[in-house]
Amino acid sequence: SLPHPRLPRSAPVPTFANPVLAGSHPDPSICRVGEDFYLVTSSFAYYPGLPVFHSRDLVSWRAVGHVVHRPSQVSLTGLDVSDGLWAATIRHHAGTFYVVVTLARGRRGSTTLLYTAADPAGAWSDPITLDAEGIDPSLFFDDDGRCWFTACRDAAHPEVTGPGELWMRELDLQTLALTGPTHSLWYGAMRGAWVEAPHLYKRDGVYYLIAAEGGTEHHHAVTAARSDTVTGPYSTDPRSPLLTHRHRGAAEPVHNVGHVDLVDTPAGETWAVALGVRPLEGTHTLGREVFLVPVEWMPRGPVFAPDTGRVNLSERRPVGTTAVGGGPAQDGPVRYEFRGGALGPEWNSLRGPVDDVVSPGAGEGGLTIRLSPEPLTSTGTPAFIARRQQHVHLRASTRIRFSATAPAQQAGLAVFQNHARYATLGLTVDAAGTPQVVLTAREAAAATRLAAVAVADREVVLAVDSDESGYTFRVDDGTWTTLGSIERSFFSTERAGGFVGVYLGLYGTRDAEADPAEAHVDWFEYAPGRVGPGQDQL
């Protein structure tokens, strides 16, 4: 094993801020090719699916594309927002990138899909369906060139072994099909918990099986087993759990830590990417985020966060790297003017493309939204685009022009947790045809109209300000007016359930009986930081 390189005591230690990918980027998986690192995360029912990121330093990540970028690659129609594409693994071997992922329905694994590409930025192949059950698939390429597929599933005899089982089959790289016998590898360190998220590594001739137990909520934990042969049997690492925050108090800034993947750097270090959440007063709205954790290899196996035993918000930089700035968690305001005729990689729709109803401008910029009879409550593809919320303190705002002719036509700004829990700030008209902006909150089957205000023009700026207490909704038609606030916990995963964080975006809806109509968006701005009620931008 390579020794852990340490800086001289007299030298200042460069640091970075966790998380390295803020907002809803759960279940991270990572691989390295030369000096380049590539990472994928879960995307659930959002489209395009399975975002791919690139980095040279493990800290600053740039979105380069998506694995699922054509409707032919998978159908997400009819799925709950928290179903869809779960817990992918990315690996590279002999010039080819592989991504294996579960398509989940009803919170259970439905189909296991394998995608390949020569370039991680795409284009990615149509999928191969593997003969595999369960969730959280992974691939391991051994020194002899053979590839092993692992996943987790319900155990055949839970009363004896515990509820979950990690299992393995070989993947034939010529046919891209699973072949040979199935090997039952391990049932976890905590037999009362379901074991999941398996990844396999080889170090000094020993195979290490790293997994997650305790669920992806408060009791989440990293556990491990080891074997001298790839197919087992695997013996539990008695130090398990190797990393967890479940024993820490409410003041701990990072909770729910687990689901790790390891990568070696060119400098000889090992680092883990892990998911975690940053709750406030017991609830979180940003979703599960990507944290970077140092790892040391000892004769008994990996040691996570060797200096502190916990995931830190401030951590030393990987050796041999320098800060390059940028990344999805940048702290400056971003104004999208939708020039160039295409949305950026940070924008998502639900379950499929929205090219027929959402059109970015070309040279002139702006965005046209053709109102759709598909509501945000549906499990179809409404006229809706959004980006992840990545900061608690922010203002999201947009300038929109819309000449509604009936109250059933509405377009505007959405704070979206899932299709059964969201809020809209919409420009429409009242029964007399007077332009107005309406604030509506949706919870399960009930939609509550919280406020409405008449506006002087059919062009307004709509804004939502977020902080620790909640989301405050405002409109500017020459004068700022506050329509109301919704408590932050309303949009939290703890109240809404599921696995996603908040998205902020734009929508246009109409009743099926209402006339077609279009809204025009001049710009959308995402501005982190504290804001005052009279500011229209930072």
N, C-alpha and C positions, 0 to 999 in steps of 0.2 A: 504494500500500500504506500502511496505517496504521503510524505509527512504534510501536516497542515502548515502552509507558509504563513508566518506571522511577521508583521511590520515591526521595525525597531521601536522600542518604547519611546524614544525621543521624537519620532516622526508623528505628525498629526495624522489621525486616521480619517480618511475620506468616508463619508456616509451617504446613504440615500434614504428616502422616505418610503415606507410601505403604506398602502399596497402599491405594487408596480403596475397593476391594471385595476383602476378603480371602477366602481359600478358593477353591474351584473355580468360578471365573467367567471362563472363557476367551473369546477371540475377541470383545472388546467392540466394539460399534458404538453411535454416539451421534448425536443430532440436537438442535437447539434450536428452540423455538417461543416467541418473545418472551423472557421472563426464565426460562423453564423448560427444563431439559435432561432428555432421556429416553435411556435406555441399555438395550440388550439384550445377553445373552451366550448362548453355546452351552449346551445342556442335555442333549444326547446321548439316552440312553434313559430319563432321569428324567422323571417326570410330576408335576404339570403342566409343560409345556415352554416354553422361551424366556422366562425371567423378565424383567419390565420394571421398571426403576428410575427414580425421579424425583429431581432435585436442583435447587436454586437456586444452588449455589456450586461445583459440579463435585467437591466433596470429600465432603460428607455425602450419602449416597444412601439412599432409602427404597423398599422394594419396594412396587409398586402393583398388581401382577397378573402374569398370564402370557398370552402370545399363544395358546398351545395349552392350553385349559382344558376341552375337551370331547372325549371319545373319537372323535366323528365327524370331528374336524379332522385326524387322522392316526392311523395304526396303527403302534405301536412293537413289537408282539408279535413275538417270535422274534429280536430284535436283540441283539447284544452290547452291553454297557453303554457302550462307547465308539463305537458307531455311533449312528444316530438323527439328531437335529437339530443340524446343524453350521453354525457361522459365519453367523449371520443378519446382515442389515443393516436398520437402521431409518431411515426418512426421513419427512418431512412435506411435504405440498404441498397448497395450496388447501383447507385444512380437513380433510384426510384423512391418517392415518398409514399407512404401508406398511412391511411387514416381508417380506423375501424370504429364503429359507433353503433349504439342501440337506438332503434326507433321505438319509442314507448307509446303505448295506448292505455288509458285508464290506470296510469301510474305503475304499469308493469311492462317489462320488456316484451316487444312484439316481434321484431325482426332485427337481425344483426347484419349490418351493411359494411362493405369494404370498398374504399375508394383509393385510386392511385393517381399519381401525377409525376411528371418529370421536373416540374417547377412548382413549388408550394404556392406561388401566386396564382396558379391555374394556367390552363384549364384542367380541372379534375375530371376523371372518368365518370361514366355512368357506374352505378354500384354493382358489385357482386353480392348476392345474398348468400350468407354463410349458414350452414346447418348447425346453428348454435342457439341455445336457450339462455335466458337470464339477461343480465345487464352488465355494464362497465367492462366491455371487452378491451383486451390489450394484446400487443405483439411483443415477442422477444426473439431477437436474432442471435443465435449462439455462435461460438467461434468457428464451428464447422459449417456455417452457412445455413443450417436448418432453422426454420421459423416455427415458433410455438405460440399458439393462441391460448390465452387465458380469459376467464370471465367468472362471474359469480351467479349462483342460482340457489333456489330453495334446496335444502338438504333432503335426501330421501328418508332419513330417519332422525328427525329433529329432536326427538325425545332422548336420543343417545348422543348425537354429535353437536347439537345446537342447530339454530334455524337456517344457517347459510353454509354454502360450500363453494370453495374456489376449485375450479377444474381446468383441465388442459387437453388440447389436441394439437397435433401438428398441422401446419398450414403448408400445403404444397404450393411452392412459388411458381410453378409452371402452369398449373390449372387454377390456382387461387381458390382451392377447395380444401376443406378440412379432411384429413385422412388419418387412418390408423386408430388405435384404441383411445378411449377417453380415460384420463387419469384424474382421480380425485386427489387434490393436493393438500387441502387444509380446511379446517372448520373454524378458525379464528382463535384468538387468545382469550376472549371473553365469551364463553359458550352461550350466554344468554342474549348475546347481541348478534345481529345479522352482519356477516363479514362481506365486504364489497371492495371496489376500487383496486383490484390486484394489479401490480406491476412487478416484473421480474428483472433482476439485475445479477450480474456475475462479477465477483471480486476475488482475486487470488484463488480461483478454482472453486469457490463456494457460491452457490445460488441463493440469493436473498429474495424472498417474496414479501413485498411491502403491501399493506392493505389498510382499509379504514373500517372502523367499527363504531357502534354507538349511534348510528344515524347521522345525518348531516346537520343536526341541530346542536343543542348545548352539549350533549355527551359525545360528540364527534371526537375521534382519536385515531392516531396512527399506530398500527401494530405490525408485527413482523414474524417471519419464520425463516428457517434456513435448511438447506439440504446439500449433500455432496453430488447429487445427480439431478438433472433438470426435471425429471418426472416424479421426483420424490422418493420416499416419503419426506415431508417437511416437519421439522420440530419447532415448536413455538419459542420465540425469543423471550426468555423469562423477564426481560426488562419491559416488556409491553405493558402499557402503551408507551411508545417512544416519544410521542409528542401529543399533547392535548392541553386545552385550557379549561376543561370541564371542572377542575378542582379549584379554579380561581374565582374570586368574588365578582360582584356586579360592577365594581369600578374598573375591572380589566378592560382596556379599550378594544381588544380583539377577542372574539368568541367564535365558537363552532369550528375550531381549527381541524383540518384533516384533508384527506384526498390528495396525497402528495404524488409528485413524479420527480425523479432525480435526473440530474445531468452533470457531466464533468466538463470543466472549462479547459481551454488550451493551457492555462497556467497550472493545471493539476488539482484544482479545487473541485469539490462536489457541492452543488446547491440543490435545494428542493423548491419547487413551486407548490404552494398549498392554497386551499381556499380558506377563507375566514370571513367574518362579518364584523362591522363596527356598530354595535347598538347604542342607542341613546335612551336612557330610562327604560331599558328592557325590550325595545323594539328597534328594528332596522328597516330602512326603505331603499338603500342602495343595492341590496342584493348581496350575493356571495362574491367576493373579490379575490384577486390573485396576490398572494404575499410571497416574498422571497426569503428563504431561510437557509443559513449556512449548515453544512453537514460535514462531520469528520468521520473517517473510517477507522475503527478500532478493531483489534482481533475478534471481538465479540459481535461486530457489526456496526451499522451506522449510528452515529450520535447526532441528533438534531439540535441545532442552536446550542453548541457545546458550552458557550460562556454563560448562558442565562437559562436554558431549558424552556424558552418561550419565544413566541413570535413577537418581534419588536417593531414599533412604528418607525424607529430610527435604527438602522443597521449599517455595519461597515460594508463598503463596496467590495465586490469581488476583486481579488488581486489581479492586477494587470489591466484594469479598465479605468476609463476616465469618464466624467460626466459629459454627456452630449446634448442633454436637454430634450424637450419635446415629449411626445408620447400622448396617449389618449387621456391621461389625467392632468394635462396642462392646466395651469391656473389662470390663464388669461382668457378674456372673452373671445368667442368665435362667432362671427357673423356669416351665415350662409346666404348667399345671394343666388344660388342655384344656376350659375352660369356653366356653360359647357355641355348642357344637354344630358347630364347624368348626375345621379345622387352619389355622394361620397360613401365609402365603405362603412362609416359609422351609422348610416341610416338603415332602418329595417321596416318592413311591412309585416303583416301577419299571414303566415301560411302560404304565401305565394307572391308573385310579382304583381305590381299595381300599375304597370305601364299604361294600361288602358284608361286609368282614371287619375293618375298623378303624373304630370308632365313638366320636368324642369325646362326652363327656357334655354335657348342656345346663346347667341351673342348678347341678346338683350337681358337675359337673366330672369329671375322670378320663377314662380311655380304656379301651374294651373291645376286646380283640383276639381274634377268633375264629380258632383255629388252622387253618391251611390245609395241605392236602397238597401245595401248590406249594412246592418247596424254594427256598432262596435261590440254589441253583446253577442254577435253571432260567432260561430266557429268556422266561418268562411274567410273571405279576404275583403275587408271593407276598404274604403278610400281613406287610408291612414298610413302615415309614415312617422317614425319617431326615432329618437336616439336615447341611449342610456343616460339616466341621471347619475353623475359621478361625484357630486359635492352636495353636502347638506345645505350649505349657504349658496344660494344662486338666484339669478333672475333668468327666466326663459320668456322671451317676448317675440312677437311677430307683428308685421304690418300686413293687414289683409283688406282686400276690396271685394265686396260681395253685394249684389243687388238681389236679395231674396224677394220672392213674390208671394210666399206663403210661410206660415209658422213651421210647417213641416220641412222646410229647407233650412239647413244650418251648417256653418263651417267655422272653424276656429282652432283653438288651442286645447290640447288634451293632456292631463296627467293620468297615466295609464298604469295600473298595477296588473290587472288581468281583465278578461272580458266580462267579469261579474263585479269588478270593483275599479271604478275610475271616476274622474271628474272632467267636465268639459266647460270651457268658456267660449260660447258660440255666438257669432253674429247672425242675426235672423231678422224677422219682422213680427210685430204683433198682429192681431186679427184685423186691425185697421190699416195695416201696411206700413206702420211707422217702424223705422229701423230700431232694433234693440239688441242688447247683449245679455245673454242668459247664462247664469251659473247653475249647473246641474251636477249632482252627485249620484252615482249608481252604486248600489250595494245589493248583490244577489238579484232578486227579481224586481226590486223597487228602485225607481228613479225619483229623486227628490229635487224639485226646482227650488234652489236656495235663494236666488235673487235675480232680478231683472232690472235693467236700467235703459231708458230710451237714450239714443245717441243722435247727434246732430248730422252725422254723415254716414254714408255706406262704406267709408274707409276709416279704419281705426287701428290703433295699436292695442293688442291684447297682451297681458303680462301675468306671470305667476311668480311670486317671490317665495322661496323656501328657506326655512331656518329650523332650529330645534323644536319650535312649538308647532309649526304647521305650514300650510301652503295658503298664501293670501293672493286673491285674484283681483286684477285691476284692469281698467280700460281707459284709454286716452283718445278722446275725439276732439282734442284742443284743450281739454282739462282732464286731469286724472281723477277717476272715480273708483273707489274700492267697493267691490260687490260683496266680499265676505271672505272668510277663512275656513279651512278644514284642518282638523288636527292631524299632525304628522302620522300618528299611529294608525289612522284610518287606512293609509296606503302601505302599511308594514306587512311583511311576510307573516309575522306572528298573528295578525288578525285576518289576513287574506288567505293564508295557507299557500301551498305551492312552493316553487323554487326560484322565482324570478324577483328582480328588483323593479323599481319604477322606471318607466320610459316617459319622455316628454316629446310631444310632437304635434302634428297637424292632422285634421280630419275634415271630411265633408259628407254629410248624410242627408237623405230625404226619404220620405215615405214613398212606397211603391206607386201610390196614386199621384204624387206630386210631380210637377213638371221637371224635366232635366234642367240643371243649372250648373254654373261654374263659379268658383271663387279664385281670385288671384292673390298669391302671397308674394310680396315684394322681397321680404327677407325673414329669416328666423335667427334669433341670437340666443346663444347660451353663454351666460356671464357669471362665473363663480364669484363669490364674495358677498359681503353684506350690502344691501341696497336700501335706499329710502323711498318713500311713497311717491316722490315727485320726480324720480329719475326714470328716463326711458332707455338709458343704457349706462354701462359703467365706463 
